[in-house]
Amino acid sequence: MDDLPSRTVIREEAFEDELHVLIRDAEDADDFTAAAETLLATDPTAGMPFPSAPELWALPMAPVDGKTVWLLYSFDAETVLFVGLRML
């Protein structure tokens, strides 16, 4: 995996706010997103285009309170930007 290109993951403030409302404990919140950060840094197309906002992509996360959490993000050749979370 060392030979795969890696992007820098940046968390927008709105994403951080939504994450900490969803998961209050900071360490648990970081654990919740750790695998997604690793995956998307090397393969940002692992998610799927978000239907209502073509510039965004979505990645399903672990359920919280019985609802699937979707991580919304965008990316370019150097960065992955975590934009927000949606529960469905």
C-alpha positions as CSV (number, residue, x, y, z in Angstrom):
1,M,0.0,0.0,0.0
2,D,3.0,2.3,0.3
3,D,3.2,2.7,-3.5
4,L,-0.3,4.2,-3.7
5,P,-0.7,7.9,-4.0
6,S,-1.9,9.5,-0.8
7,R,-3.9,12.7,-0.4
8,T,-4.1,15.0,2.6
9,V,-7.4,14.7,4.4
10,I,-8.9,18.0,5.6
11,R,-11.9,18.3,7.8
12,E,-14.1,21.3,7.4
13,E,-15.3,23.0,10.6
14,A,-19.0,22.1,9.7
15,F,-18.0,18.5,9.4
16,E,-16.3,18.5,12.8
17,D,-19.3,20.2,14.3
18,E,-21.7,17.6,12.9
19,L,-19.4,14.7,13.9
20,H,-19.2,15.9,17.5
21,V,-23.0,16.3,17.7
22,L,-23.3,12.7,16.4
23,I,-20.5,11.3,18.6
24,R,-19.7,13.4,21.7
25,D,-16.5,11.8,22.8
26,A,-13.6,13.1,20.7
27,E,-11.6,9.9,20.7
28,D,-14.6,7.9,19.6
29,A,-15.3,10.4,16.9
30,D,-11.8,10.1,15.6
31,D,-12.1,6.3,15.7
32,F,-15.3,6.5,13.8
33,T,-13.7,8.3,10.8
34,A,-10.2,6.7,10.9
35,A,-10.9,4.0,8.4
36,A,-12.6,6.4,6.0
37,E,-9.6,8.8,6.2
38,T,-7.2,6.0,5.3
39,L,-9.4,4.6,2.5
40,L,-10.3,7.9,0.9
41,A,-6.7,9.3,1.1
42,T,-5.6,6.5,-1.3
43,D,-8.9,5.9,-3.2
44,P,-11.3,8.8,-3.1
45,T,-13.5,7.1,-5.7
46,A,-14.4,4.4,-3.1
47,G,-17.5,6.4,-2.4
48,M,-20.2,7.4,-4.9
49,P,-21.2,10.7,-6.4
50,F,-23.8,12.4,-4.2
51,P,-27.0,12.8,-6.4
52,S,-28.1,16.2,-5.3
53,A,-24.7,17.8,-5.4
54,P,-22.5,16.6,-8.2
55,E,-19.3,18.2,-6.7
56,L,-19.7,15.9,-3.6
57,W,-19.2,12.3,-3.0
58,A,-20.7,10.1,-0.3
59,L,-19.3,7.1,1.6
60,P,-21.6,5.0,3.9
61,M,-20.3,4.7,7.4
62,A,-21.3,2.6,10.4
63,P,-24.9,3.0,11.6
64,V,-25.5,5.3,14.6
65,D,-28.8,4.9,16.4
66,G,-30.0,2.5,13.7
67,K,-29.5,5.0,10.8
68,T,-26.7,4.8,8.2
69,V,-24.3,7.8,8.4
70,W,-23.1,9.1,5.0
71,L,-19.8,11.0,5.0
72,L,-19.9,13.8,2.3
73,Y,-16.6,14.8,0.8
74,S,-14.9,16.2,-2.3
75,F,-11.4,15.6,-3.6
76,D,-8.7,16.6,-6.1
77,A,-5.3,15.2,-6.9
78,E,-3.8,16.4,-3.5
79,T,-6.6,16.6,-1.0
80,V,-9.8,15.0,0.3
81,L,-12.1,17.5,2.0
82,F,-14.6,16.1,4.6
83,V,-17.6,18.4,4.2
84,G,-20.4,16.9,6.3
85,L,-22.4,14.0,7.6
86,R,-26.0,12.9,6.7
87,M,-28.1,10.3,8.5
88,L,-30.6,8.3,6.5
